[in-house]
């Protein structure tokens, strides 16, 4: 599934924290680099800084904490209803830390993206920076992928590489990786807006052809390969 080429397109952003990825998307949009236009920001945390980022940008923002609902189905039903009402075409997970249920994922199949701080399929789950160091990896990075019911296992669209330095700490590696993530995510969203990214069954496509490997943003480069 892909959007119509050349059209500015609305997205709903879901986050749990500071909203730095949202800020990166907004900056790329303001700079004319990305046509993703957030029409709604949702958070599962009442005090998430990302809600204030949205409000400062004039974007409708709502907190929908899980504790306010009887069960996960009711919570995610409210999220889906809010997204549908916003007329967002795509859902952008930007540091949303709650695992989504199957009904919600299926409702937005082929039009929901997530970013993960590793070169998937390596280091799915949490604590990816320390795990990469413990594994003596020489290269880390981040991935943008379609969301499926397989946690961190959806089809990967693009990845940005981050070399691991000999004396790296997890915090230092995280800082460099997040900087590349803030570059990579808007680039992928622009490709989506241009109709160049899609999903054919379980396989991501680029310009109508199945991606044999994820698009790559080299450490020293600013363009996807």
N, C-alpha and C positions, 0 to 999 in steps of 0.2 A: 504494500500500500504506500502511496506517495501523494504529496500535495500537488496542486497545479503549479507548474513552473512559473517563476517570476512574480508570484503573489506574496505580499506581506502576509504572515500567518500568525494567528493568535495561539498562545500556549498558556496552560495552567502550570504553575510551578509549585511543587510540594517540597517543604523543607522542615528541618527540626532545629536548626541552629542559627549561626550568625548571618547567614545569607551572603557569604562571599561569592558563591557561584552565581547567585542572582545578580549581584553587583557586576560581575564580569559580563553577564548576558546583557544587562542594561547598558553598560559602557560600550559593548560591541555594537549594540543597536544604535546608540547615540552617535557613534563614529561611522555609521553607515556600513559596518562590516557584517551585520547579522540582522535579518528581518524578523527574527523571533520577537513577538510582541506580547509580553505577559499581560493577560487580562484578569488574572486572579492568582493570588498567592495563598496557599493553605499550609497550616502547620498543626502538628499534633501537640505542640507545646505552647502554652499561653504566653510565656515570656520570651519566646524565640526572638532574637534580634532581627532576624530576617523579615519579620512582620513590620518592624519599624522601617526597614529599608524600603519595603514595598509602599508603605504609606507615604514616605517622603517622596517617592516617585509618582504618587497619585494613582497607585494600583490598588484595587480592592484587595483587602487582606483579612483573613479569618483564621482564628484558632479553633480547632475542633479536637479537643483532647479526648483520648480513648475513654477516660473515666466518666465522661458525660453520657456514655451510651451503654445500653444493656449488654451488648456483645460486639464482637468484631464485625459481624455482618451489618449491624445497624450503623456502626461507625463508618464503615466504608461505603455504605449506601448513602450516607449524608455527604461524604466526600465526592462521590460520583454525581450526586444531584447538583452540588455546587459547581462542579466542573462543567456539566452539561448546560447549566444556566448561564455560565460565563461565555458560552459559544467558542470555547477553546477547541482547536482541532487536535492538538497534541498535548500530552502530559510530560512534563520535564521534572524528574526527580533530582533534586539538588541538595543532597545531604539529608534526605528523608530516612530516618533511622528505624522506622517500624516496618516489619515484614508484612507485605500485602498479601491478602487472601486470593484464592483462585478466582472467585467471581469478579473481583475488582480487576485483576490482571487480564482476564478474558474480555471484560467489557472494553478495555482500551488496547487490546492486542494489535500490534503493528503500528501503534501510534503513542507509545510510551517509552521514554528513554531514561537511562540511568548512567551515572559515571561511577567507576570503581577504582580505588587506588592500587591497582596492580596491572601487570600485563597478563590479563586473563588468557588461558584458564589457570594460570599460576595464582596461588594465594587468594582463593575465594574466601569470603568471610571477613573477620575483623583482624586488627593488629597486623596489617600487611607489611608495614615498614620494618618492624622488629623481626617478623618472620623472614623477610627477604634478607636481612642482615644475618640472621641465624643460619640461613641456608647457604651463606657465602655467595649469594648471587652477585653478578657483576653489573646487571642492568635491572632497573625497576621501571616504574612508569604508571600510567593510568589508561583506562579503557572506557569508551562510550559504547553502550550496548542496548539492544532492545530488551525490554523487561518481559520475562516469561515466568511461569510458575517455578522454574528451576532457579533457585536463588543464586544470583551472580553468574548464571549459566546461559543467559540469553545470547542470541547471535551478536557477535562483536562487530561494530562498524569501523572504529578507528582507535588507534593507540598512540600515546606520546611516550617517548623513551626518556628515561632519566638515569644516567650512569651512576653507579654506586662508587663513592670514593672510599679509600682504604680506611680512613678514620671516621667515617660517617657515624653519627648517632641516629636513632629513629626520628628524633625531632628535626634534625637537619635534612634528612631524606624526605620527610613529610613536607617541609617547607618548599623544597625544590619541586616535588611532585605536584603539590597543590598549585603552584605557579603555572606549571604546564597544563594542568587540568583546566584552569581558568582560560587558557588560550585554546585548548582543544575543543571544549564543549560548544562554544559559540561557532567555531568553524564547522562542526558537524551540523548544528542547527541551521546554518546558512545553506548547506548542501541539501538539507531536507526542504527548506523553503524554496529552493531552486528546482525541486522535483527530481533530484539526482539520487536520493537515497530511498530505498523501499525494502519491502520484505516479501519474499516469494516462498510461502510456506514457512519453513524454519531457516531459510537462508537469506542473509542480507544481500541487497543488490545495489550496484552503483552504475549509473547511466544505463539501466536496464539489463545489466549483466550480473550474474552471481559473483560476489566477491570471493575470490579464492583465498585471500588472506586479508586481514584488516588493513584499512588505510593507515599510513604510518607518518607520524610527525617526528622527525629526527631531533635529537637533542640540540644540534646546532642549526636547525632549520626552522623556517616560519611557514612552510607550505606542506600540505599533505602529499604523500607519495603513494 
